[in-house]
Amino acid sequence: MLEKNINSTKILEQNKNSWDAMADSWFGNTALPCYGCLVPSEEDLQLFPALFGKKVLDIGCGSGHSLKWCKEHGAEEIWGLDMSTRQLENARTYLTQSGYEPHLINAPMESDCGLPTDYFDVVYSIYALGWTVDLNTTIDRISCYLKRGGILIFSWDHPLMHCIDAEGEKLVLNGSYLDENPFSYIQRGNPVTIHNHKMSGWINALAGAGFKVEKLVEETDAETLSQEYEFSDSYYSPFRAKKMPLSFIIKAVKL
C-alpha cells in the first residue's frame, strides 16, 4: 500500500507539471458540446438536463470552455476543479472576460479539496476523469458533491483503445484489456502517466458510490460512419472510428 501511495504521488506531480507546460496548447480543445473524438455531441445525445438555475461542477475543467457552455445554457453557478495551475489561470481569464464569475479550485480530483457536499445538481467531466490515480476515491468524492438525484456525465477513451495497434493497414489486438497497470507516454513533448480501466471498473466504481447508470454511449458519430477513409495509423483516426468506438460516455444518477 505504501508503494502504491508513493507511485500515485509521483504520477500526480509528473502529470501536473506536464499539464502546466502544455496547457496553452490545449486551450479550448475538447469542450462541450463536444464529448471527444468522432463521437456524438451533446447536441445529438441530449444527456444534460435543463441547466437553468442549476449548480454545476466540472472535474478537470481545463481552460473553462465547457463551463462557459453551461453558463450560456442557464447554469446559476459554475465550479471547476483542475490539478493544473496554468489551466486554471487560463480558465479564470477566459471566463471573467466572458462576464462570468467562476469558482475554481486548483487540486487533484482525488483529494479532499474543500468542495461543498450535497450541493451540485450536475457534475461532469469531458475527457478528464481518466487522469485519476484512484478511480474509486474520485467517484466517491463526486458522489459526495452531488445532491441526491444529481447527475454525473463523463467521457473518456474507450478501454479497448490502448489494446489496439495499427499494423499493415489492419487494426490488431496487441495489448491486454485486462491490464489496469499505469503506463507512461509522451504527450506534446511532455511525459504523462495514466491508468487504463476496464469498462467493468468504471461501472463498479459508480455502483459502489451509489450511482445508477442511465446511459452508456459507445458510438461513432454519424458523419464519420457515413464516409469512407483510407487506412491511417493515427490513434484517433476516422479509419479506426469506423471499426470501433474511440470514446465512451456515461450518464449516471446519484440514488
C-alpha positions as CSV (number, residue, x, y, z in Angstrom):
1,M,0.0,0.0,0.0
2,L,2.8,2.4,0.8
3,E,4.5,1.8,-2.5
4,K,1.2,2.5,-4.3
5,N,0.8,5.8,-2.5
6,I,4.3,6.8,-3.4
7,N,3.8,6.0,-7.0
8,S,0.5,7.8,-7.1
9,T,2.1,10.9,-5.6
10,K,4.8,10.8,-8.2
11,I,2.3,10.4,-11.0
12,L,0.3,13.3,-9.8
13,E,3.4,15.5,-9.7
14,Q,4.5,14.5,-13.1
15,N,1.1,15.0,-14.7
16,K,0.6,18.3,-13.1
17,N,4.0,19.6,-14.3
18,S,3.3,18.3,-17.8
19,W,-0.2,19.8,-17.9
20,D,1.1,23.2,-16.7
21,A,3.7,23.0,-19.6
22,M,1.2,22.2,-22.3
23,A,-1.9,23.9,-21.0
24,D,-1.8,26.8,-23.6
25,S,-1.7,24.3,-26.5
26,W,-4.9,22.7,-25.3
27,F,-6.8,26.0,-24.9
28,G,-10.4,25.3,-25.9
29,N,-9.9,21.7,-27.0
30,T,-12.5,19.0,-26.3
31,A,-15.2,21.1,-24.6
32,L,-18.9,20.9,-24.6
33,P,-21.0,20.3,-26.6
34,C,-18.1,18.0,-27.8
35,Y,-17.5,14.9,-25.8
36,G,-14.4,13.6,-27.6
37,C,-13.0,12.4,-30.8
38,L,-15.5,11.4,-33.5
39,V,-18.3,10.7,-31.1
40,P,-21.9,12.1,-31.0
41,S,-22.1,15.5,-29.4
42,E,-24.3,16.8,-26.6
43,E,-26.5,18.3,-29.4
44,D,-27.1,14.8,-30.6
45,L,-27.3,13.0,-27.3
46,Q,-29.1,15.5,-25.1
47,L,-27.7,13.9,-21.9
48,F,-27.7,17.1,-19.8
49,P,-30.8,18.2,-18.0
50,A,-32.1,21.8,-18.3
51,L,-29.4,23.8,-16.6
52,F,-31.4,26.9,-15.7
53,G,-30.8,27.7,-12.0
54,K,-28.5,24.7,-11.5
55,K,-25.2,24.4,-9.8
56,V,-22.6,22.6,-11.9
57,L,-19.1,21.3,-11.3
58,D,-16.6,20.4,-14.0
59,I,-13.9,17.8,-13.0
60,G,-10.8,18.6,-15.0
61,C,-12.2,21.9,-16.2
62,G,-9.1,22.9,-18.3
63,S,-9.5,26.3,-20.0
64,G,-13.1,26.7,-18.9
65,H,-14.8,26.4,-22.2
66,S,-17.3,23.8,-21.0
67,L,-18.1,25.9,-18.0
68,K,-18.9,28.8,-20.4
69,W,-21.2,26.5,-22.3
70,C,-23.0,25.6,-19.1
71,K,-23.4,29.3,-18.2
72,E,-24.8,30.1,-21.6
73,H,-27.3,27.3,-21.1
74,G,-28.6,28.8,-17.8
75,A,-26.4,27.4,-15.0
76,E,-26.6,29.5,-11.9
77,E,-23.2,28.6,-10.5
78,I,-20.2,27.3,-12.4
79,W,-17.4,25.5,-10.4
80,G,-14.2,24.0,-11.9
81,L,-11.6,21.7,-10.4
82,D,-8.2,21.1,-12.1
83,M,-4.8,20.0,-10.9
84,S,-3.0,22.3,-13.4
85,T,-2.3,25.8,-12.1
86,R,-1.8,27.1,-15.7
87,Q,-5.1,25.6,-16.9
88,L,-7.0,27.4,-14.1
89,E,-5.2,30.6,-14.9
90,N,-6.4,30.3,-18.5
91,A,-9.9,29.4,-17.3
92,R,-10.2,32.3,-14.9
93,T,-9.1,34.8,-17.6
94,Y,-11.4,33.3,-20.2
95,L,-14.5,33.1,-18.0
96,T,-14.1,36.5,-16.4
97,Q,-13.5,38.1,-19.8
98,S,-16.7,36.4,-20.9
99,G,-18.5,38.2,-18.0
100,Y,-18.8,35.2,-15.6
101,E,-17.7,34.6,-12.0
102,P,-16.4,31.0,-11.7
103,H,-15.4,29.2,-8.6
104,L,-12.1,27.5,-9.5
105,I,-10.1,25.1,-7.3
106,N,-6.6,24.0,-8.0
107,A,-6.3,20.4,-6.7
108,P,-6.2,16.8,-7.8
109,M,-9.6,15.2,-8.3
110,E,-8.7,12.5,-5.7
111,S,-8.0,15.0,-2.9
112,D,-10.2,16.4,-0.2
113,C,-10.2,19.9,-1.7
114,G,-12.9,21.6,0.2
115,L,-15.7,21.4,-2.4
116,P,-19.2,21.6,-0.8
117,T,-21.0,18.4,-0.3
118,D,-24.6,17.6,-1.3
119,Y,-24.5,20.8,-3.3
120,F,-24.3,20.3,-7.0
121,D,-27.1,19.4,-9.4
122,V,-24.7,18.3,-12.2
123,V,-21.1,17.1,-12.1
124,Y,-19.5,16.4,-15.4
125,S,-16.0,15.6,-16.8
126,I,-15.1,16.0,-20.5
127,Y,-12.1,13.7,-21.2
128,A,-10.5,14.3,-17.8
129,L,-11.8,11.7,-15.4
130,G,-9.4,9.1,-16.8
131,W,-6.5,11.0,-15.4
132,T,-7.3,9.9,-11.9
133,V,-4.8,7.8,-10.0
134,D,-7.6,6.4,-7.7
135,L,-10.8,5.8,-9.6
136,N,-12.9,4.6,-6.6
137,T,-11.9,7.5,-4.4
138,T,-12.6,10.0,-7.2
139,I,-16.1,8.6,-7.9
140,D,-16.8,8.5,-4.2
141,R,-15.9,12.2,-3.8
142,I,-18.1,13.1,-6.8
143,S,-21.0,11.3,-5.2
144,C,-20.5,13.4,-2.0
145,Y,-20.5,16.6,-4.0
146,L,-23.8,15.8,-5.7
147,K,-27.3,16.2,-4.3
148,R,-29.4,13.1,-4.2
149,G,-30.9,12.7,-7.6
150,G,-27.9,14.7,-9.1
151,I,-26.4,13.7,-12.4
152,L,-22.9,12.7,-13.4
153,I,-21.9,12.8,-17.0
154,F,-18.4,12.0,-18.3
155,S,-16.4,10.9,-21.3
156,W,-13.0,9.2,-21.8
157,D,-11.1,6.9,-24.2
158,H,-12.8,3.6,-24.8
159,P,-10.9,0.9,-22.7
160,L,-10.2,-1.0,-25.9
161,M,-8.2,1.8,-27.4
162,H,-4.9,1.0,-25.6
163,C,-5.1,-2.6,-26.8
164,I,-5.3,-1.9,-30.5
165,D,-2.4,-1.2,-32.8
166,A,-2.4,-0.2,-36.5
167,E,-0.2,-2.7,-38.4
168,G,0.0,-3.4,-42.1
169,E,-3.2,-1.5,-42.8
170,K,-5.0,-3.5,-40.2
171,L,-6.1,-3.0,-36.6
172,V,-4.5,-5.6,-34.4
173,L,-5.3,-6.6,-30.8
174,N,-1.8,-6.4,-29.2
175,G,-2.4,-5.2,-25.7
176,S,-4.3,-6.8,-22.8
177,Y,-7.7,-5.5,-22.0
178,L,-7.3,-6.9,-18.5
179,D,-4.1,-4.9,-17.7
180,E,-5.0,-2.0,-15.5
181,N,-1.5,-1.0,-14.5
182,P,-0.3,2.6,-15.1
183,F,1.5,3.3,-18.3
184,S,3.5,6.3,-19.5
185,Y,3.9,8.0,-22.8
186,I,4.9,11.4,-24.3
187,Q,2.1,13.9,-25.0
188,R,3.0,17.0,-26.9
189,G,6.6,16.7,-25.7
190,N,5.8,16.0,-22.0
191,P,5.8,12.8,-20.0
192,V,2.4,11.7,-18.6
193,T,1.1,8.6,-16.9
194,I,-2.4,7.2,-16.8
195,H,-4.2,4.0,-15.7
196,N,-6.4,2.1,-18.1
197,H,-9.7,0.8,-16.6
198,K,-11.9,-2.0,-17.9
199,M,-15.5,-0.9,-18.5
200,S,-16.5,-3.0,-15.5
201,G,-14.1,-0.9,-13.4
202,W,-16.0,2.2,-14.3
203,I,-19.4,0.6,-13.8
204,N,-18.4,-1.0,-10.5
205,A,-16.9,2.2,-9.2
206,L,-20.2,4.0,-9.9
207,A,-22.3,1.3,-8.3
208,G,-20.1,1.3,-5.2
209,A,-20.6,5.1,-4.8
210,G,-24.4,4.8,-5.1
211,F,-24.9,5.7,-8.7
212,K,-27.3,4.2,-11.2
213,V,-26.1,4.2,-14.8
214,E,-28.8,5.7,-17.1
215,K,-26.9,5.7,-20.3
216,L,-23.7,4.2,-21.7
217,V,-22.7,5.5,-25.2
218,E,-20.2,3.5,-27.3
219,E,-20.8,5.1,-30.7
220,T,-19.0,6.8,-33.6
221,D,-20.7,10.0,-34.9
222,A,-23.0,9.6,-37.9
223,E,-20.9,11.8,-40.2
224,T,-17.8,9.6,-39.7
225,L,-19.8,6.4,-40.3
226,S,-21.3,7.8,-43.5
227,Q,-17.9,8.2,-45.2
228,E,-15.0,6.0,-46.4
229,Y,-11.5,6.6,-45.2
230,E,-8.1,5.3,-46.1
231,F,-6.0,3.4,-43.6
232,S,-4.3,5.5,-41.0
233,D,-2.1,4.6,-38.1
234,S,-3.2,7.7,-36.2
235,Y,-4.6,6.9,-32.7
236,Y,-7.8,8.8,-33.2
237,S,-8.2,8.2,-36.9
238,P,-11.6,8.0,-38.6
239,F,-10.5,4.7,-40.1
240,R,-10.3,3.3,-36.6
241,A,-13.5,5.0,-35.6
242,K,-15.3,3.2,-38.4
243,K,-14.4,-0.1,-36.7
244,M,-14.7,0.7,-33.0
245,P,-15.8,3.5,-30.7
246,L,-12.8,5.7,-29.8
247,S,-14.6,7.1,-26.7
248,F,-17.3,6.2,-24.3
249,I,-19.8,8.4,-22.5
250,I,-21.7,7.6,-19.3
251,K,-24.6,9.3,-17.6
252,A,-25.4,8.3,-14.1
253,V,-27.7,9.5,-11.3
254,K,-27.0,9.5,-7.6
255,L,-29.6,7.4,-5.8
